[in-house]
Every structure is written in structure tokens, then in C-alpha cells.
Amino acid sequence: MLGRALEDVRDLGMHRSIALQVTLGSSVMMIMGANLVYPVLPVIAQSLAVPEGQIGLVLTAFTLPAVFLAPVTGALTDLRGRRVVLVGGLLIYGVAGLSIALVDTLPWLLALRVAQGVGYAAVMPLVVVLIGDAFPDPRQQTTAQGVKVVFDRMTLLALPAAAGVLGAIAWQWPFVIYGAALPLALAAARWLPEPAMERRPNAPSYLKEVARAAVRVRSLVIFSMSSLRFFVELSFFIYVPLFALNVLDVPVVRGGLLFTVFAVGSIATAGAVGPLAARFERMPLVVGAFVVQAAALLGASVASSVWVLGLAMLVFGLANGVISPVQKSLLTLSVPLELRGGYVSADRLAQSVAKSIAPLVAGLVVALAGIAVMFQVMAGVVGAWALGVIVLDRLGLLRSDAAAVAAPLAGPFAD
């Protein structure tokens, strides 16, 4: 399978496609939006005399615009074109991020983080759309989405060290890295092609068509995949370090390495997801991966050593490397080109809601019953979701939805 996976990646022509390189580079830049800042938050708090209870505003200011703007930017990519939205988003993101290196007060820092969040809201959903545009073949598209996940996870592995070294010099220095978005914007303006659409829809009919596609049962199931992924991951990741420290007596530094184990697992399967998607139908493949995650959560809840917890994190990551790219390919293959931006943004909005409520729900369960029980509750939520999807398929609702949105499809889960 490894040889076939490498062949699939080579067939993408990544080494000769500047447009694909720009797309993947844009994804990496967006991943840095929050993750580059995490390691330097203590330094920012100390340097700007920010109370511990307020330092989280640096992250909230960045993430909040996406909740409100994702549907707007998604519609703009379909109505006005991919290139103008990507270039504009990268310019805003890069200029705002680079400007943070020049400020020394919290209000200016927060204002520029909000501006960065506007750029993020434009670019991040568009990356998924652009990969879908570039690779209409389902296998190639799933492989390309897997490559995106690999690049993203490798970035997450490298960021803490880079941010830590730069932050030790001055808290502003890590923000200089955001300036790399500017040459990406120039490259996008020069080399990113616009997809050949049969028609460019007008706004009223476009909104009606996107809404009609988004409320189909199959679409709601696809949206629920990413919402469930983030809901469960955030709930799990928030409390894994505390579980390791308080229950297993694992030092904080060693506990942090658990996330490295997760990333390695995710990279391993995301890089080989093309052959997996060719061998198995996509919808049941995602359902199966979620069931594996539920098993990992149950394993973590009864872990008696850091090795068992590490194994659970590895298995959780292996499943993540399947869920993330396959769900994205299901998303972009569900609607025609002219609706893709708005459709993907609807999914992004559902993700934002899940990210917002996950800490609250997980915290409530932990307060009432403890961390281990919360892991078990999350496993139960995943299991109930998987059972619900299987029932919907048996009722024929997923097949009929697929036929209504795209060409008629055959087989289980209509994939």
C-alpha cells in the first residue's frame, strides 16, 4: 500500500504545479494562525502586563471573525472568483500578522489579530475548495486532501520549537513568520487559475441553490463529520494533559509529547489515504475511522500508564488521518463547482459551532463525573453518531441525497 500511496502522491504533479504549491502553502500559513501563538502567550502576558485571565483574547480575537465571515467569503469565491478572494485574504493575513511585530500594546495586538482573522476566514475554507477544483477525480482529490493534512501536521510538529526560539528573543519575532503570506499572495495572483464554470450564478438563485444542497440529509451527515471530529478532538485534547498529570502522574513535558504521537499517527494514514479510499467507499471509511476513535477514547479512559495513553493517542491520530481528508473530498464532490465555496463554508460554520461548545460540554461532564468518564461519554457520542449514519443508509436517505445533488451513485452509502 505504501508504494501505491507514493505513486498516487507523485501523480498529483505537486513538484511542477505552482498553483498546488500555493494552495498547500496557504493551508500551512492558516494552521500557523493560532498554533504559532500558543508557545509565546506567556511571554506576551509578561511583556505587555496582561492578566492571565485575559491572555486568551489573543486567540479569541483571531478565531471570532471566521464565525461570522465564513459564509460571506465562501459565497464570494463562487460569485466573484477564487483568485481575488485568496489573494485578498493572504494579503490581509500577512500584512496584519507582520504588523504585530511593530506594536507593543495589547489593544493594537488584538486589533491586528482580528484583521488576521478576517484573512483566515477568507483563505481556510478556500483551500479545501481549490483542491476540489484542481482534482475532479475522486481518488486524486482524496490523495491531495491527504497531502494537505500531512503538511498541516508536519507544521504543527515544527511550530513549538520555532516559536519558542523566536519568542525567547522578543515576543514579536514569531509574528514575522506571517509575512510569508505576502509572496504567496503574489504567486496566487500570477499562477492560480480560475476554474472553468458552466455559469457564474447570480446572488439570489445562488443562495437558494446552496441552501437547498446544504439541507439534504447526505449533506448534513457530511457536515456532521467535521463537527463531530472537532467536538471530540477538542474535548479530548483539552483534558489529555490533565489526565496524564493528575491521574498517571506524568510530568507536563512528557505529557506534551502525547500530541507528537497523535501527529505522527495522523501523518501516517493521511499520506496513504488515496489507496484506502480506492479500496473502500468513502462514507463507510469515515464511519469506521470514527469507531476506531471511539475505541481509542475508551482505551484512554482506562489507561494505567503513559504508554497505554500514548497508544490511545496514536490510534486516535491514525483515525484522524483518514477522517480529515476523506470528509473534505466527500464535501467537495457533493456539489458542482459553482456552489462549492458556499457549501464548504456552511461546513466551516458548523465546525465553528462545534469548537465553541466543545470546551463547555466537556468541562461540564468533567465537573460532574471526572475526566475518564468524559472520555467515555465522547466515545458514546461517536458510537451513537455512527449508528445513526448506518440507519440513515439502510433507509436509503443517503443514496437519494447523493443522486439529487450530483450524478446517480450506486452501492452502500451511495459513494
HELIX and SHEET records of a PDB file:
HELIX    1   1 LEU A    2  ASP A   11  1                                  10    
HELIX    2   2 ILE A   18  ASN A   35  1                                  18    
HELIX    3   3 TYR A   38  VAL A   40  5                                   3    
HELIX    4   4 LEU A   41  SER A   47  1                                   7    
HELIX    5   5 GLU A   52  GLN A   54  5                                   3    
HELIX    6   6 LEU A   57  LEU A   79  1                                  23    
HELIX    7   7 ARG A   82  ILE A  100  1                                  19    
HELIX    8   8 LEU A  106  ALA A  134  1                                  29    
HELIX    9   9 PRO A  138  ILE A  169  1                                  32    
HELIX   10  10 TRP A  173  ALA A  180  5                                   8    
HELIX   11  11 ALA A  181  TRP A  191  1                                  11    
HELIX   12  12 ALA A  203  ALA A  214  1                                  12    
HELIX   13  13 VAL A  217  ASN A  246  1                                  30    
HELIX   14  14 VAL A  252  ALA A  270  1                                  19    
HELIX   15  15 VAL A  273  ARG A  279  1                                   7    
HELIX   16  16 ARG A  282  SER A  301  1                                  20    
HELIX   17  17 VAL A  306  THR A  332  1                                  27    
HELIX   18  18 LEU A  337  LEU A  339  5                                   3    
HELIX   19  19 ARG A  340  ALA A  369  1                                  30    
HELIX   20  20 ILE A  371  ARG A  394  1                                  24    
HELIX   21  21 LEU A  397  VAL A  405  1                                   9    
HELIX   22  22 PRO A  412  ALA A  414  5                                   3    
END                                                                             
